[in-house]
Amino acid sequence: MEKKMGEAVARVARKVNETVENGADSLDLADCKLMMFPIGIYKVMRNVTEGIHLITLANNELKSVTSKFITTFSQMRELNLEGNYLHRLPEEMRTLLHLKVINLSRNKFRHFPEQLTTLKALETINLEENEITDVPVEKLSSMESLQSVNLKSNPLNEEVQVIARPLIKFDLLVSPRGAHAAPQA
């Protein structure tokens, strides 16, 4: 067990160092078994956070994203949090003025994260395979940059699909009626 933890820590450190040393605009910490964003990374990356535009934390064990994470990486344009245990986002999400793409698929959201509806640059929202029943269609329809919202494999209320069609100008991807989300492990 300790050996695996040591390997995971070493992998995270290696990826962070590569990002810092190469002046990369992305940070990929996918599949690192993270239960939280490592606090030490803030110190190591303090001089390069403004240049980080893509962060991938997919397939970890995150239960939350902190306010500090959001405010530290405020220049983010793309955030991939697929395959975690998230059920809400911090209010500070509203400060991500450059965010264009967010992937929250395969998480534990029961409610549509309404902070996203305030992001003017947001083009793509992926919430596939969550537990969402209701969607703020009116708020989404007023988002000028929005191009695609993926809500496949969510137990959406039937009204959402009926109401949404005439109001929206973006692609709304939903599962066919009668299809239910696959049970999550």
C-alpha positions as CSV (number, residue, x, y, z in Angstrom):
1,M,0.0,0.0,0.0
2,E,2.7,2.5,1.0
3,K,4.7,1.6,-2.1
4,K,1.7,2.4,-4.3
5,M,1.2,5.7,-2.5
6,G,4.9,6.5,-3.0
7,E,4.6,5.8,-6.7
8,A,1.5,8.0,-7.0
9,V,3.3,10.9,-5.2
10,A,6.4,10.5,-7.4
11,R,4.2,10.5,-10.5
12,V,2.5,13.7,-9.4
13,A,5.8,15.3,-8.6
14,R,7.2,14.3,-11.9
15,K,4.3,15.7,-13.9
16,V,4.3,19.0,-11.9
17,N,8.1,19.4,-12.4
18,E,7.7,18.7,-16.2
19,T,5.1,21.4,-16.4
20,V,7.2,24.0,-14.5
21,E,10.5,23.2,-16.2
22,N,9.0,23.2,-19.7
23,G,6.8,26.2,-19.2
24,A,3.9,24.1,-20.4
25,D,0.5,25.6,-20.6
26,S,-1.1,22.4,-19.2
27,L,-1.1,20.3,-16.1
28,D,-2.1,16.7,-16.4
29,L,-2.6,14.8,-13.1
30,A,-5.1,12.3,-14.5
31,D,-5.1,8.8,-13.0
32,C,-3.0,9.7,-10.0
33,K,-5.4,8.5,-7.3
34,L,-5.7,12.0,-5.9
35,M,-8.3,12.5,-3.1
36,M,-7.5,16.2,-3.0
37,F,-5.4,18.6,-5.0
38,P,-2.0,18.5,-3.3
39,I,-1.3,21.8,-1.4
40,G,2.4,21.6,-2.1
41,I,1.7,22.1,-5.8
42,Y,0.6,25.7,-5.2
43,K,4.0,26.6,-4.0
44,V,6.0,24.7,-6.7
45,M,3.8,26.3,-9.4
46,R,3.3,29.8,-8.0
47,N,5.4,31.4,-10.8
48,V,3.6,29.6,-13.7
49,T,0.0,29.4,-12.7
50,E,-1.0,32.3,-14.9
51,G,0.2,30.3,-17.9
52,I,-1.7,27.2,-17.2
53,H,-4.7,26.9,-19.6
54,L,-5.6,23.2,-19.4
55,I,-5.8,21.2,-16.3
56,T,-6.7,17.5,-16.3
57,L,-7.6,15.8,-13.0
58,A,-9.6,13.0,-14.6
59,N,-10.0,9.6,-13.1
60,N,-8.9,10.5,-9.6
61,E,-10.8,10.2,-6.3
62,L,-11.6,13.9,-5.8
63,K,-14.7,14.7,-3.7
64,S,-14.3,18.4,-4.0
65,V,-12.5,21.2,-5.8
66,T,-11.4,24.0,-3.4
67,S,-11.7,27.8,-3.8
68,K,-7.9,28.0,-3.6
69,F,-7.6,25.8,-6.7
70,I,-10.0,27.9,-8.7
71,T,-8.5,31.2,-7.7
72,T,-4.9,30.0,-8.2
73,F,-5.6,28.8,-11.8
74,S,-7.8,31.7,-12.8
75,Q,-6.5,31.8,-16.4
76,M,-7.8,28.2,-17.1
77,R,-9.5,27.7,-20.4
78,E,-10.2,24.0,-20.1
79,L,-10.8,21.9,-17.0
80,N,-11.2,18.1,-17.1
81,L,-12.6,16.6,-13.9
82,E,-14.1,13.5,-15.5
83,G,-14.4,10.3,-13.4
84,N,-14.2,11.7,-9.8
85,Y,-16.7,11.9,-6.9
86,L,-17.7,15.5,-7.2
87,H,-21.2,16.6,-6.4
88,R,-20.8,20.4,-6.3
89,L,-18.4,23.2,-7.4
90,P,-17.2,26.2,-5.3
91,E,-18.8,29.6,-5.9
92,E,-15.4,30.8,-7.1
93,M,-16.1,29.0,-10.4
94,R,-17.8,32.3,-11.4
95,T,-14.4,33.9,-11.5
96,L,-13.1,31.7,-14.3
97,L,-13.6,34.3,-17.0
98,H,-11.6,32.5,-19.7
99,L,-13.0,29.0,-19.1
100,K,-14.3,27.5,-22.5
101,V,-14.6,23.8,-21.8
102,I,-15.5,21.9,-18.6
103,N,-15.8,18.1,-18.4
104,L,-17.6,16.9,-15.3
105,S,-18.8,13.6,-16.7
106,R,-18.9,10.5,-14.6
107,N,-19.2,12.3,-11.2
108,K,-21.9,12.5,-8.6
109,F,-23.8,15.7,-9.5
110,R,-27.5,15.7,-8.5
111,H,-28.0,19.3,-9.4
112,F,-26.8,21.2,-12.4
113,P,-23.8,23.4,-11.2
114,E,-25.5,26.8,-11.8
115,Q,-22.2,28.7,-11.3
116,L,-21.4,27.6,-14.8
117,T,-24.3,29.6,-16.2
118,T,-22.5,32.8,-15.3
119,L,-19.4,32.1,-17.4
120,K,-19.6,34.2,-20.5
121,A,-16.7,32.4,-22.4
122,L,-18.0,28.8,-21.7
123,E,-18.6,26.9,-24.9
124,T,-18.8,23.2,-23.8
125,I,-20.2,21.6,-20.7
126,N,-20.0,17.8,-20.3
127,L,-22.1,16.4,-17.5
128,E,-22.7,13.0,-19.0
129,E,-23.3,10.1,-16.5
130,N,-24.3,12.1,-13.4
131,E,-27.5,12.0,-11.4
132,I,-29.0,15.3,-12.6
133,T,-32.8,15.6,-12.9
134,D,-33.3,19.3,-13.6
135,V,-31.5,21.8,-15.7
136,P,-31.7,25.7,-15.7
137,V,-32.7,25.8,-19.3
138,E,-33.5,29.5,-19.3
139,K,-30.1,30.5,-17.9
140,L,-28.3,28.2,-20.3
141,S,-30.3,29.6,-23.2
142,S,-29.0,33.1,-22.4
143,M,-25.3,32.0,-22.5
144,E,-24.1,33.5,-25.8
145,S,-20.9,31.4,-26.2
146,L,-22.4,28.1,-25.3
147,Q,-22.3,25.5,-28.1
148,S,-22.8,22.1,-26.5
149,V,-24.2,20.7,-23.2
150,N,-23.9,16.9,-22.8
151,L,-26.4,15.5,-20.3
152,K,-26.5,11.9,-21.6
153,S,-27.1,9.2,-19.0
154,N,-28.7,11.5,-16.5
155,P,-32.2,10.8,-15.1
156,L,-33.6,14.1,-16.5
157,N,-37.1,15.2,-15.9
158,E,-39.1,14.8,-19.1
159,E,-40.1,18.5,-18.9
160,V,-36.4,19.5,-19.4
161,Q,-36.3,17.9,-22.9
162,V,-39.7,19.4,-23.9
163,I,-39.0,22.9,-22.6
164,A,-35.4,23.0,-23.8
165,R,-35.8,22.4,-27.5
166,P,-37.5,25.7,-28.5
167,L,-35.4,27.8,-26.2
168,I,-31.9,26.7,-26.9
169,K,-29.4,27.5,-29.7
170,F,-26.7,25.1,-28.7
171,D,-26.4,21.3,-29.0
172,L,-28.2,19.6,-26.1
173,L,-27.1,16.0,-25.9
174,V,-29.5,13.7,-23.9
175,S,-30.2,10.0,-23.8
176,P,-33.3,8.8,-25.6
177,R,-36.5,8.7,-23.6
178,G,-36.7,5.6,-21.5
179,A,-32.9,5.1,-21.4
180,H,-31.6,5.4,-17.9
181,A,-28.1,6.1,-16.6
182,A,-26.0,3.0,-16.0
183,P,-25.5,2.4,-12.3
184,Q,-22.3,3.9,-11.1
185,A,-19.8,1.9,-9.1
